[in-house]
Amino acid sequence: MYNADINEILQTISSLPTEDQYFIADTLSKRLHDIRRTQIAARGAEAEKNYQTGNVMSGAVADLMRATDDD
């Protein structure tokens, strides 16, 4: 069902003039970049919060592997 919707959208876009297709592609690309930027910023805020609350670990990879084996 979902693929059918996507195919319909792509068919509709294909029927548009080339200039409009480029506009849609450019707009979609910008929106996806904005979404990704927001996700990265949220992850950065989460990491900062974890750092501020001391909910982080530091050490060598071997230390991290030992810590995860204890779980």
Residue pairs with C-beta under 8 A, 6 or more apart in sequence:
13 21
13 24
14 21
16 24
49 55
50 56
57 63
57 64
57 67
